[in-house]
């Protein structure tokens, strides 16, 4: 499986606090090793479109769009409201 980041993702990533950037890198490494580990809560979030979400921490999630076997990470900025 291949994945890539968009410009929008990279800009949003740069705006994250350093601690969240570290957590995002760790989550991405875990995702690359095994895309569906339970701790990442990787799941499809749209019933018809191939839009997926992966957990960074309790407040942040990355959103991706799946095209073929590839995932394009497109957003990683807005914290979830708990």
Secondary structure, 3 states (H helix, E strand, C coil): CEEEECHHHHHHHHHCCHHHHHHHHHHHHHHHHCCCCHHHCCEECCCCCCEEEEECCCCCEEEEEEECCEEEEEECCCCCCC
